[in-house]
């Protein structure tokens, strides 16, 4: 038998359709229910469903009144504040196309994006770095828009472009991933078969507002079913999260594995009486961390697998818990395969995890790179770039990357992008970047370089600050007499971690 698992076709996305209208569909029926609470140790800023929808649709009106028109692209350079999701949904409600980006990106990064996207405007927090653009709409203007009359939802074909996210590609060049309005419809497949999310849940997501993991799992998915989203205030120490979970009666906790690790620091027992379970995504959850959390809290963590090009489509859940290294299984409505050079491989064999092109959560394509889009497909299968194997029950084990992509705190980072930026340093002749394990289950990006002499690490860090977003920056720099090369003179990137162990 071949490694194909078909959970049946998803229900078709209704038409006409608008992503923001779908997310806020419960607002008319539950206007006074708590939609969002932003938590700190002493206070909580709250938003009802009515207030949230009013702010979103008012923002849509303001953006249109500023001269923008449906289909225009907006680059988002906003910080970790509530303005981010309100502006994001407000743009989509009005038929505009937002491009959420990390506030850690450099001016050079944003200059490349502006050149590629030709955005009609930039939504801008003055404290967030950005290259020059003639039309910048500041946070003060966005906040004032909330009180405007509500815009009409821009309804249309669910296949039309809704938003764009950037990801680091295997070429080292971040790619603009175009998603349709239907992408939110696909997320309903994870509501039961990952989250087990209910309307009376209070889901606390530990990420920043301007992280797409938070935007989807922490905000839009709870709102889509009428639940309550809880977000820690900017600057919250991860060690304070258990207190917030308990004080605000969170029933579900969502975070990247590293946050679970920090929340457990120095604690053998956590008293979280309202917590039903945790959710993890962004990077592989280690068995040791999973067991430590379960022992401390008496609750399980359910993991999901996805990528920027397609939201999570493989997961474990309370009804289908995974064991050991198993990721989970395809959610109902998904069609997933393990693919080799000639198509799906026999059950149990290793291959590339792939999802069928018919999946409603799959991207429309890379916005300005049609050839790279085509290269990601083998027939009707979209290749994720991750290796795995499938059992006859459809359970999938993760075996690592097919390339050298690194994971930095839940963000996928191309070593080629890091190498290209740092190779501009005048004291570096050759460079290789890879992830290294600094302590059990904790990985950081390390840069290995050659040059006439060993360089001052503070100087290298200053250089990286200028040329790379913080999450892409190495945390260690190792000077070598020569980098490991293959017979053709190409860098053996996977040989680099051994040099870190020798020199550290």
C-alpha positions, 0 to 999 in steps of 0.5 A, a space after each residue: 500500500 502507498 503512503 496516501 491518507 485521504 480523510 475525505 473532501 472538505 466542505 466547500 467554501 461558501 461564496 461570496 465570501 470574506 475572510 474577516 466577515 467569517 472571523 467576526 461572524 459571531 459578533 452580531 449574536 454575542 455583542 457583549 461577550 469577551 473577545 479579547 483580553 490583553 493581560 498583565 500582572 495587574 490589569 487586563 485590557 478587554 474587547 467585546 465582540 461588538 467593540 472588536 467588530 466596530 474597530 475592524 470595520 471602522 478601520 476598513 472605512 478609514 483605509 478606503 477613505 484614505 484613497 486605497 481601493 480593493 485589491 491594493 497591497 498594504 505592507 504592515 510595519 506595526 508593533 506587538 500591539 492590538 493595532 496589528 490584528 485590528 488593522 489586518 482584519 480591517 484591511 481584509 474586510 474592505 477588500 485590501 491585501 495586508 502583508 503582515 511582517 515581523 517588527 524585527 526586520 531591518 530597513 534593508 529587508 523592508 526595502 526589498 519587500 517594497 520593491 517586490 510588492 509595490 504596496 499602495 501604502 505602509 501601515 506604520 508604527 514610527 518605532 518600527 523600522 521601515 524603508 522609505 515610502 511616500 504613503 505611510 499610515 501611522 498608528 495614530 491614524 489607524 486608532 482614529 479610524 476605529 470610530 468611523 462608520 463600519 465598512 461593508 464587508 467586501 464579498 467575492 470569490 473565495 479564491 481571490 487574494 486575501 493576504 500575503 506572508 513572507 517566508 524564507 525559501 530554500 533559495 535564501 530569498 524570502 518569498 511572498 506567499 499569497 493566500 486566498 480568502 478561503 484559507 480561513 475556511 480551511 482552518 475549521 478542520 483543526 478546530 476539533 482535530 487539533 484544538 478541541 476548541 469550544 465556544 466557552 474556551 479561554 485560549 491564551 496564546 503566548 506569542 506576539 500580536 504580530 506573529 502569524 502563529 498568534 494571529 491564526 491560532 491565538 486570535 482568528 480561530 477562537 473568534 471564528 467559533 465565538 471563544 475568548 482570546 487571551 494575549 499576554 501584554 508585550 514584554 511579559 516574562 515567560 516565567 509569569 505565564 503560569 500565573 496568568 494562566 491560573 488568574 485568568 482561567 485559561 482553558 487552553 494554552 498555545 505556545 512554541 516549545 521554547 515558551 513551554 520550557 521557560 514557563 517551567 523553569 524552576 518549577 516542578 508543579 504548576 497549579 492550573 485548575 482550569 487548563 484542559 490542555 496545551 497546543 504546540 507548533 512552530 518547531 518539533 516538541 521534544 519528548 522530554 519537554 512534553 513529559 515535563 509539562 505533563 508531569 508538572 500540570 497534569 495536562 497534555 500538549 497536542 502538537 500540529 505541523 504546518 508551514 507558511 504555504 499551508 496552515 497546520 494540516 497534521 495534528 494530534 488532539 484529545 481524541 487522537 493523541 500522538 505517541 512518542 515521535 509521532 506528529 499526529 495524523 491528517 485532519 479530516 478533509 485533508 489529503 496527505 502523502 509521503 512522496 519520493 522521486 516517483 510519487 507516493 512511497 510504500 507505507 513505512 518508507 521515508 519520503 517528503 511530506 506532501 499535501 494535495 493541491 486541492 487543499 483549501 488552506 494551500 497557498 495560491 503561490 509565491 506572488 512574484 516567483 511562478 517558477 519556484 511555485 511550480 518547483 514545489 509540486 510533484 504532480 498534484 502534490 505540494 512538497 513541504 520540504 520535510 521528511 516523514 513516514 506514514 503508518 497504515 493508520 495514517 500516523 506520521 513521524 517527522 524525520 527532519 528537513 530535506 534541506 538545511 533550513 533552520 528553526 529559530 524560536 518557531 521561525 524557519 530561517 534559511 542558512 543561505 539568507 544568513 550567509 549572504 548577509 554576513 558574507 558582506 563583512 570585510 573580515 569574512 572570506 567564507 561563512 556557513 550557518 547552521 543550528 546547533 544544540 547548546 543544551 538538551 532540546 535548545 537550538 540556536 543559529 551559529 555562524 562558522 567563518 574563515 578570515 585572516 583573523 578571529 573577529 570580535 564577537 561584539 563587532 560581528 553582532 553589531 554587523 548582524 543587527 544591521 543586516 538581519 532581523 533579530 530572529 535570524 541572527 547567529 547567537 554564536 560565531 566560530 572562527 575556523 581555518 577552513 570550512 568543511 567542503 565536499 569533493 566539488 568544493 561545496 560547503 558541507 553544512 551538516 558537518 558544521 555542528 561537530 566543529 561547534 562541539 569541538 570549539 565550545 
